[in-house]
């Protein structure tokens, strides 16, 4: 019941008492928990088939008794239904890669002019602004729910505060990663110039390289990336849109993809077009994946994981794509400013989350697009200096999240400490209620003076 909450915060389980209020319904559907839409089973009430206007709000049915909070739904189940996209058509077996229209489009795609492809994509995406769920431009449902559940636990148990392992190393407020998907020979040949641009702004990035069919991938190219302190990852197999057409097809391709992981010395994977079936990811022999968007309104496969934090898919660390891709910004939305990215960054940072970008070397060669990207890098450089955001390589984020998942907060002689590998970079934070909201601080009330807190974050 409270597994997801404890794993999210890395806090002592005994300090988050969540219990079911009764048996749950057989079928799953949509309901509301305060302002947030969830998908799962309920106790004593019916759910809806679509995330429409009139959803049952169960927040008033969450009661605190005898030191525990009782919920009419399974919190871990509801959260995982969002992370793993169990609410989408793909969870029932349908996938755009296996549809007749999808197969036809990717068969003809190499022959279609770029302008015609953009026109067809806009037609397919028509009406995306009216989608009610997930929430555009950033969906923070999972993160909102975690905060509300921790608040319920505090109230039910009458605790002053709950200690937990802070989300990022060395007290960083948030984390940002840059990733470059290389799609064509032209993009591959621009990578050296792109690394020069990144280095000018103090940013290191990962390059996701297509192993087969798209372009030659000599070892000298891969080494040119690694030798400059950037990262090489595997992008799909051949970028033909068919990776997830069937499980048999996927498993056969996964064998070859895993072989390229060894050749590329890669830790991470990303599928082409952000196609995905998370329930199949266990066939991928990687440390982490970056194929799941936070909200996928502008992608061929709709859905989204509804969180701005990394999470585990089996043994894989999932680093969700939490901002709009450059292609969508330039060619679908027709924008060449960073206003949308700035808004998304602001929303993600409010939850201390992962800010992740996909910038294609193929799409920023022209001066107008390149200037937009440089403006983004300049903004990130300012945030790094002024807001203490952490800007590592993706593999470093995955490594930290894996270490953090094994850390624990233990009490020794009345003092809370972090135990586990990597603890020297970890910080203990304290969650408590203030004016009806959750407040994070690096100071415990036990040691805090009457002066203002030196480091606190109000949600």
VENPEVEN-V436088 format. One record per run of one state. SS is the DSSP state (h for helix, s for strand, l for the rest). FROM is the first residue (numbers start at 0). LEN is the number of residues. If there is no record, write none. Layout:
{{SS,FROM,LEN} {SS,FROM,LEN}}
This chain:
{{l,0,2} {h,2,7} {l,9,1} {s,10,1} {l,11,1} {h,12,3} {l,15,2} {s,17,3} {l,20,8} {s,28,5} {l,33,2} {s,35,5} {l,40,7} {s,47,1} {l,48,8} {s,56,1} {l,57,1} {h,58,3} {l,61,1} {s,62,3} {l,65,2} {s,67,4} {l,71,3} {h,74,9} {l,83,5} {h,88,4} {l,92,3} {h,95,3} {l,98,1} {h,99,12} {l,111,2} {h,113,11} {l,124,3} {h,127,3} {l,130,10} {h,140,17} {l,157,4} {s,161,4} {l,165,3} {h,168,3} {l,171,3} {s,174,8} {l,182,2} {h,184,5} {l,189,1} {h,190,10} {l,200,4} {s,204,5} {l,209,9} {h,218,8} {l,226,4} {s,230,5} {l,235,11} {h,246,18} {l,264,3} {s,267,3} {l,270,1} {h,271,3} {l,274,3} {h,277,6} {l,283,4} {s,287,2} {l,289,3} {s,292,1} {l,293,17} {s,310,3} {l,313,2} {s,315,3} {l,318,2} {s,320,1} {l,321,4} {h,325,7} {l,332,6} {h,338,11} {l,349,4} {s,353,5} {l,358,2} {h,360,3} {l,363,3} {h,366,20} {l,386,3} {s,389,1} {l,390,3} {h,393,11} {l,404,3} {s,407,5} {l,412,2} {s,414,5} {l,419,3} {h,422,3} {l,425,2} {s,427,7} {l,434,2} {s,436,5} {l,441,14} {s,455,3} {l,458,1}}
